[in-house]
Amino acid sequence: MGLTFWTWTVMIVACLFFIAMSMMFRKKASISFTHYAIAGGTLPFFLILFTDIATIMGVGNFIGHSAEGYKIGFANIPFVIGEQGAKVLFALVFAGFAARFTYHTLAELMHDLILRDRVSRIFIAILTSSIMLAWVSGQAMGLGALFATFTGADPLFMIIFFSVVFIIYTTVGGIYSVVWTDLIQGALLVGLAIWFYLQVFSEIDFSFAVLQTGLADVGAAGLMEFNLSVMEVLTLFVTGTFGVLAAQMYWQRCFAAKSPKTASRAMLYSGIIAIVFTILATIGGMVVKMKNPDLDPNNAVSWLILEEMTMMAALAFFTLIFMAAISSASSLLHSASVVIVNDLIIPNMEKKPDAYYVKLTRYCVALVGIFSIGAALLSDSIIGLFSLAYSMTGGGVIPVLIVGLLWKEKRSARFEMGTRNSRVSVWGGRIGILAGAVVSLVFGILWGVLVSVVLTIAVSLVLPKDPRSTLAVETN
């Protein structure tokens, strides 16, 4: 029995296992919308740690960054440091703060503590959802390309198939099935990733000198250089950092943690692991470039596994990527659906029983999945998807968040749920969010962040801050 048989076997068994796990938690997840979204804020350290690891280490980190390493080499490192290092920054600055509250989303936090504005909440929800859609699409793209390489199956079929699995698995058990399955997946990911990179770097005898010589021999010596301007490095770093700070699933994990210490420690450790593995993925792509300079970058690592390693290594690699994709996608689908229901639907409808909101969230998973499939089929680059969503959301949402938290009405007062304590006005928030997102897309995130900060403060000083005024509309 060959690699194709065992690949299909692993995939089918894993899919059945994930769906069975989700069935076990269906009843518990249905207790209330808060339980479905954030487990009632009761999750312990080990669950938060491994769900962070499993969510962070998606297929984009293995396949996407390997492809970027194959194309641009060390020039990808600033984006890696920004994207993955932001998780460490999040742990040190925001995780403990977020874990003090039991909000469901970042948009809800900003609405309650800073803006008190329905329109701004909608803007934030749409922007933060875009990151989730991009990441889920990235998982589907990576798995589709990988499975096609391993088995010869049509990538289009595999993208749709895996997306259906994501949808079913996420719909049933809510965050409980996500985190408990991630406990298994995260542990397997760490072990398999360590083993895999030992195999990859044995190809160059664990020597950068060998890698440098090999790249020079194929005319790709430039991959060993950081051939970027200061502005390019800064742009990549800020794009990754601000994009991650706007990612709903990290805030959601903090709201789900049982204590601030639990949230900050888990994110810190998982962020360090992500930095190490993602840099290794970039360098791994460079190793493939040395061995075969004429590949499609998205297939670089797959080629290395199939052509240069044993069948056991190939199967282990597929298992690694499959685990990464399925766990990350389930978390992202769940987070996106919670955002849609919590920030786009609930504030704009009459109050309903919790059971209704849980059912509505489950329906939203299908909608997010459909959009994700479409984005996966239309995009040419996994990292391109991430970067676009990062720029738009990071440039619009995060500057307003930071200004809102630092620019207090009462400097000595602590932020408390139900109490607005920010000098950012309704119109300051609206204009800052929209202008930052648009400018980031057109001129780059550095200009977007600057414009967002300046306009948020300037408009807040000019237009009324009172949310009960004729220019501002508050909704609970």
C-alpha positions in Angstrom: 0.0 0.0 0.0 1.5 3.3 -1.1 1.5 6.9 0.0 -1.9 7.8 -1.6 -3.7 5.1 0.4 -2.2 6.1 3.7 -2.8 9.8 3.0 -6.5 9.1 2.4 -6.7 6.9 5.4 -5.2 9.5 7.8 -7.4 12.2 6.4 -10.6 10.2 6.7 -9.9 8.9 10.2 -8.9 12.4 11.4 -12.1 13.9 9.9 -14.3 11.3 11.6 -12.4 11.8 14.9 -12.9 15.6 14.8 -16.6 15.3 14.1 -17.0 12.7 16.8 -15.2 15.0 19.3 -17.5 17.9 18.4 -20.6 15.7 19.0 -19.4 15.1 22.6 -19.6 18.8 23.4 -22.8 19.7 21.5 -25.0 19.8 24.6 -22.5 21.8 26.7 -22.0 24.3 24.0 -25.7 24.8 23.7 -26.2 26.0 27.3 -25.9 29.6 26.3 -24.3 31.9 23.7 -21.5 32.8 26.2 -20.7 29.1 26.6 -20.7 28.5 22.8 -18.5 31.6 22.2 -16.1 31.7 25.2 -16.9 28.7 27.4 -18.2 31.0 30.1 -14.7 32.4 30.7 -13.6 29.2 32.5 -10.8 27.6 30.4 -7.6 26.6 32.2 -4.0 27.3 31.2 -3.3 24.0 29.4 -6.4 24.3 27.2 -5.6 28.0 26.3 -1.9 27.2 25.6 -2.6 24.3 23.2 -5.5 25.9 21.4 -3.3 29.0 20.9 -0.5 26.8 19.5 -2.9 24.8 17.3 -4.6 28.0 16.0 -1.4 29.9 15.4 0.4 27.1 13.6 -2.0 26.8 10.7 -1.1 25.6 7.2 -0.1 29.2 6.2 2.7 29.1 8.7 4.1 25.9 7.2 3.2 26.1 3.5 2.7 29.9 3.1 5.9 31.0 4.8 7.9 28.2 3.1 6.7 29.5 -0.2 7.8 33.0 0.7 11.2 31.7 1.8 11.5 30.0 -1.6 10.6 33.3 -3.4 12.3 36.0 -1.3 14.3 34.2 1.3 15.4 36.2 4.4 13.4 39.2 3.2 10.4 37.4 4.6 11.8 37.5 8.1 10.5 41.1 9.0 7.0 40.0 8.3 7.5 36.9 10.3 8.8 38.8 13.3 6.0 41.3 13.1 3.3 38.7 12.6 4.5 36.1 15.1 6.2 38.6 17.5 2.9 40.4 17.8 1.7 37.4 19.8 4.4 38.0 22.4 3.5 41.7 22.4 -0.2 40.7 22.8 0.7 38.5 25.7 2.7 41.1 27.5 0.4 44.1 26.9 -3.2 43.0 26.0 -3.8 39.4 27.1 -4.1 40.0 30.9 -6.2 43.2 30.3 -8.6 41.3 28.0 -8.9 38.4 30.4 -10.4 40.7 33.0 -13.5 40.9 31.0 -16.1 38.4 29.6 -16.8 40.1 26.3 -17.3 37.9 23.3 -15.4 40.0 20.7 -12.9 42.8 20.3 -15.7 44.9 18.7 -17.8 44.5 21.8 -14.9 45.5 24.0 -14.3 48.7 22.0 -18.0 49.5 21.9 -18.4 49.2 25.7 -15.2 50.7 26.9 -14.4 53.3 24.2 -17.0 54.2 21.5 -20.6 53.3 22.4 -21.5 53.5 18.8 -23.4 50.9 16.7 -21.9 52.0 13.4 -18.3 51.8 14.7 -19.1 48.4 16.1 -20.2 47.2 12.6 -17.1 48.6 11.0 -14.8 46.8 13.5 -16.8 43.6 13.1 -16.5 43.6 9.3 -12.8 44.4 9.4 -11.9 41.8 12.0 -14.0 39.2 10.2 -11.9 39.8 7.1 -8.8 38.4 8.9 -10.8 35.3 9.8 -12.0 34.8 6.2 -8.4 35.2 4.9 -7.0 32.7 7.3 -9.6 30.1 6.7 -9.1 30.5 3.0 -5.4 30.1 3.5 -6.0 26.8 5.3 -8.2 25.5 2.4 -5.7 26.7 -0.3 -2.8 25.1 1.4 -4.5 21.8 2.0 -6.0 21.7 -1.5 -2.6 22.2 -3.1 -0.9 19.8 -0.7 -3.4 17.0 -1.1 -3.3 17.4 -4.9 0.5 17.0 -4.8 0.3 13.9 -2.6 -2.6 12.1 -4.3 -3.3 13.7 -7.6 -6.8 14.8 -6.5 -8.3 18.0 -8.0 -7.3 20.9 -5.7 -10.8 22.5 -6.3 -12.5 19.4 -5.0 -10.2 19.2 -2.0 -10.7 22.9 -1.1 -14.4 22.4 -1.0 -14.2 19.0 0.8 -12.0 20.3 3.6 -14.1 23.4 4.0 -17.2 21.3 4.5 -15.3 19.3 7.2 -14.3 22.6 8.9 -17.9 23.8 8.8 -19.4 20.6 10.3 -16.8 20.3 13.0 -17.1 23.9 14.1 -20.9 24.1 13.9 -21.6 21.3 16.4 -19.5 21.8 19.5 -18.6 25.5 19.6 -15.4 26.5 21.5 -15.5 23.4 23.7 -14.9 21.0 20.8 -12.3 23.4 19.4 -10.1 23.7 22.5 -10.3 20.1 23.6 -9.4 18.8 20.1 -6.7 21.5 19.9 -5.2 20.0 23.0 -4.4 16.8 21.1 -3.6 18.6 17.8 -1.3 21.2 19.5 0.7 18.5 21.2 1.1 16.5 18.0 1.9 19.7 16.0 4.9 20.5 18.3 6.3 17.0 18.2 5.8 16.5 14.4 7.2 20.0 13.6 10.4 19.4 15.6 10.9 16.0 13.8 10.1 17.5 10.4 12.5 20.4 10.6 15.3 18.1 11.8 14.7 16.2 8.6 14.7 19.3 6.4 17.9 20.8 7.9 19.7 17.6 7.7 19.6 18.3 3.9 22.1 21.1 4.5 24.0 19.4 7.3 22.6 22.0 9.7 24.9 24.6 8.2 24.1 28.0 6.8 27.4 27.9 4.9 26.2 24.9 3.0 22.8 26.6 2.3 24.6 29.8 1.1 26.9 27.8 -1.2 24.0 25.8 -2.6 21.9 28.9 -3.3 24.8 30.6 -5.0 25.2 27.5 -7.3 21.6 27.9 -8.6 21.8 31.7 -8.9 19.8 32.5 -5.8 22.4 33.9 -3.5 20.2 37.0 -3.0 17.8 34.9 -0.8 20.4 35.0 2.0 20.3 38.9 2.1 17.9 41.2 3.8 17.7 43.3 0.6 14.9 45.6 1.9 14.9 49.3 2.6 14.1 50.5 6.1 10.6 51.5 5.1 9.9 48.1 3.5 11.1 46.3 6.7 9.0 48.7 8.9 6.0 48.2 6.7 6.2 44.4 6.8 6.7 44.5 10.6 3.8 46.8 11.3 1.6 44.9 8.9 2.2 41.7 10.8 2.0 43.2 14.2 -1.1 45.3 13.8 -2.9 42.6 11.9 -2.4 40.1 14.7 -3.4 42.6 17.3 -6.7 42.9 15.5 -7.3 39.1 15.2 -10.5 38.1 17.0 -9.5 34.6 17.9 -6.7 35.8 20.2 -8.9 38.2 22.0 -11.6 35.5 22.2 -9.1 33.1 23.8 -8.3 35.7 26.5 -12.0 36.3 27.2 -12.4 32.5 27.5 -9.5 32.2 30.0 -10.3 31.8 33.7 -7.8 34.4 34.7 -5.5 37.2 33.3 -2.4 35.2 34.2 -3.7 32.2 32.4 -4.3 34.2 29.2 -0.9 36.1 29.2 1.2 33.0 30.0 -0.4 30.9 27.3 -0.1 33.5 24.6 3.5 34.3 25.6 4.6 30.6 25.3 2.7 30.0 22.1 4.0 33.2 20.5 7.6 32.1 21.1 6.9 28.7 19.6 5.3 30.4 16.6 8.3 32.7 16.0 10.7 29.7 16.0 8.7 27.4 13.7 7.8 30.1 11.2 11.3 31.3 10.8 12.3 27.6 10.3 9.5 27.4 7.6 11.0 30.3 5.8 14.5 28.8 5.8 13.0 25.5 4.8 11.7 27.1 1.6 15.2 28.3 0.9 16.5 24.8 1.3 14.1 23.6 -1.4 15.2 26.5 -3.6 18.8 25.3 -3.3 17.7 21.8 -4.4 15.3 22.7 -7.2 15.0 26.4 -8.3 12.2 25.8 -10.9 9.2 24.9 -8.7 5.9 26.6 -8.1 6.7 28.2 -4.6 3.4 26.8 -3.2 4.6 23.3 -4.0 8.2 23.7 -2.7 8.0 21.8 0.5 5.7 19.2 -0.9 8.3 18.5 -3.6 11.0 18.1 -1.0 9.0 15.6 1.0 8.0 13.5 -2.0 11.3 13.5 -3.9 13.9 13.6 -1.1 12.4 11.8 1.9 10.9 8.5 2.8 7.2 7.6 2.6 7.1 7.6 6.4 8.4 11.2 6.4 5.9 12.2 3.7 3.0 10.8 5.7 4.2 12.5 8.9 4.5 15.8 7.0 1.0 15.4 5.6 -0.4 14.6 9.1 1.4 17.7 10.5 -0.1 20.0 7.8 -3.5 18.4 8.1 -3.6 18.8 11.9 -2.4 22.4 11.5 -5.1 23.3 8.9 -8.1 21.6 10.5 -7.4 23.0 14.0 -6.7 26.5 12.8 -9.7 26.5 10.4 -12.1 25.4 13.1 -11.0 28.2 15.5 -11.2 30.8 12.7 -14.6 29.7 11.6 -15.9 29.8 15.1 -14.4 33.2 15.8 -15.8 34.7 12.6 -19.3 33.4 13.3 -19.2 34.8 16.8 -18.3 38.2 15.5 -21.1 38.2 12.9 -23.8 37.2 15.4 -22.5 39.2 18.4 -21.7 42.5 16.6 -23.7 42.5 13.4 -26.9 40.8 14.3 -27.7 40.9 18.1 -27.3 44.7 18.5 -29.7 45.2 15.6 -32.6 42.9 16.6 -35.0 42.4 19.4 -33.7 40.4 22.4 -34.1 36.7 21.9 -33.4 33.6 24.1 -29.8 32.4 24.2 -30.7 29.2 22.4 -31.7 31.3 19.4 -28.3 33.0 19.3 -26.5 29.6 19.5 -28.5 28.3 16.6 -27.9 31.5 14.7 -24.2 31.3 15.2 -24.2 27.7 13.9 -25.9 28.9 10.8 -23.3 31.6 10.4 -20.5 29.0 10.2 -21.9 27.9 6.9 -21.9 31.5 5.6 -18.3 32.1 6.6 -17.3 28.8 5.1 -18.9 29.7 1.7 -17.1 33.1 1.6 -13.8 31.4 2.6 -14.1 28.9 -0.2 -14.7 31.7 -2.7 -11.7 33.6 -1.4 -9.5 30.5 -1.6 -10.5 29.9 -5.2 -9.8 33.5 -6.2 -6.5 34.1 -4.5 -3.1 33.2 -5.9 -1.1 33.6 -2.6 -1.8 32.4 0.9 0.4 35.1 2.4 -1.1 37.6 0.0 -4.5 36.9 1.6 -3.1 37.4 5.1 -1.2 40.6 4.2 -4.2 42.2 2.6 -6.5 41.5 5.6 -3.8 42.5 8.1 -3.2 45.9 6.4 -6.8 46.8 6.2 -7.8 45.8 9.7 -4.6 46.6 11.5 -4.5 50.1 10.0 -8.1 50.9 10.8 -9.0 49.2 14.1 -5.8 49.0 16.2 -4.9 52.7 16.1 -8.4 53.6 17.4 -8.1 50.9 20.1 -4.8 52.2 21.3 -5.8 55.8 21.3 -9.0 54.9 23.0 -7.3 53.0 25.8 -4.5 55.6 26.4 -6.6 58.8 26.0 -8.9 58.5 29.1 -11.5 60.8 30.4 -10.5 59.8 33.9 -6.8 59.0 33.9 -6.7 57.3 37.3 -9.9 55.2 36.7 -9.6 51.6 35.8 -11.5 50.3 32.7 -14.6 48.4 33.9 -17.3 46.6 32.0 -20.3 48.9 31.4 -18.3 52.1 32.0 -17.0 54.2 29.1 -13.7 56.0 29.9 -12.3 57.4 26.7 -12.1 60.8 25.0 -12.5 59.3 21.6 -15.8 60.5 20.2 -18.2 58.6 18.1 -17.3 60.4 14.9 -13.6 60.3 15.8 -13.9 56.5 16.0 -15.9 56.1 12.8 -13.6 58.3 10.7 -10.4 56.9 12.3 -11.4 53.3 11.5 -12.5 53.9 8.0 -9.7 56.3 7.0 -7.1 54.0 8.5 -8.4 51.0 6.6 -8.7 52.7 3.2 -5.4 54.5 3.4 -3.6 51.3 4.5 -4.9 49.6 1.4 -4.1 52.4 -1.0 -0.8 53.8 0.4 0.3 51.2 2.9 -0.2 50.5 6.5 2.3 53.0 7.9 0.3 55.9 6.3 -2.9 54.2 7.4 -1.9 54.0 11.1 -0.7 57.7 11.0 -3.9 59.0 9.4 -6.1 56.9 11.7 -4.4 58.2 14.8 -4.4 61.9 13.7 -8.0 61.9 12.5 -9.3 60.0 15.6 -7.8 62.6 17.9 -8.6 65.6 15.7 -12.2 64.7 15.0 -12.8 63.8 18.7 -11.6 67.2 19.7 -13.9 69.0 17.2 -17.1 66.9 17.2 -19.2 66.0 20.2 -18.0 63.3 22.6 -21.4 62.8 24.2 -23.0 59.6 22.7 -26.4 61.0 23.4 -25.9 64.0 21.1 -27.7 64.3 17.8 -24.5 63.3 16.0 -23.9 60.1 17.9 -26.0 57.1 18.3 -25.5 54.6 21.1 -26.8 51.1 21.2 -26.2 48.6 23.9 
